[in-house]
Amino acid sequence: MRLAIKWLVSLGIGALFIWLSFREWPVDRLVCDHLALEGADLVCATNGVGWRLTLPWVLAAFAVLSAVHFLRVLRWRPLLEPLAHHDFRTLNSVCAVSFMALFLFPLRLGELARPFLIASHGKVRKSAVLGTVAMERVMDGLMMALLLFVVLVTLPVDRDSAAYYSLRAGSVVAAGVFLSALGILALAHYNKTLAIRWIRCVLAPLSQRLSDKIGGMVERFIDGLKALPTARAFFFAVLWTVLYWLTNGFFYWFLALGFGLGPWVSLPVAWAMMAAVAVGMMIPNPPGNVGSFWYFLLLPLYVTGAPDQGIGALVFALAVWALMLTQYVIFGGYFLVTGKIDLRRIWKIQSEHVIEETGERLKD
């Protein structure tokens, strides 16, 4: 029942963001009256207005997206190394399936896939792996908030638009959230008792039961942070994070060039779109990130004048989502089809998480 409720809530979130994404865009022109291949270009005509996609840019974008996958795997390795050594093939299979689950599962339930799958190899506990995943999220959040803020400050954009204020507020909120998370992680690492006491003091005025529950969860989580990486491992994790996100921006940029959006989507704007999507994912996501992905991706286009392009910008946003989904399904699907990762295990992750939550409630 708890799992069903989570899925229903996620579907409602998706429906809301689909409406927000398309309310001001020409959705009625998505269906092509005429679709043809002209040389290396795919051309769509709809009531005299359409879009054109140069296909070699799609191949270049997919190549970048593939490189981004391996950078994410390499980024996780130094964080996981202090806990247990795993060969690259194992890490790649676990990450490929986990990234696919993270994109497809609602409410970020896919975030649990990596701890569950890597722990199944018997070398490390789930709670410890959760600490590495939390560290990744903090690094990602700070990187995206900083990148979005810098782009908004330095680019000549429409600072009077509602989209600009939304993006700026989002970057500030994200920076505050992840800086706080970083502070809590540091405090938890060096003084577990003080961290638990501080969390309980903050939550107790709201609800004693909530304070006890969150405090217990954080205490178990902190136990998994005892093996935080060394300074050298942390340095390489940060380095791979920077390379991963900077490279990811080229994926958005190449696809924008393919749709002829070059005058509106420079490389910094592509980084802003990427950062807006990442910051937007702080909100619980619907299955497949349907709706929410498009909404946050389109926000930076409002401050660059690209909405004047109408249907081209909208199809571009859908193409970014579709190409990412394709990459996740191909990479993750390979390890599922070949049997290297058990498909039944992936679906059981959500149920096992709910069972663990229920067990902790009964124990409390």
Summary of the structure (lengths in Angstrom):
residues: 364
radius of gyration: 21.5
end to end distance: 20.3
largest distance: 67.4
contacts: 1202
relative contact order: 0.16
helix: 76%
strand: 5%
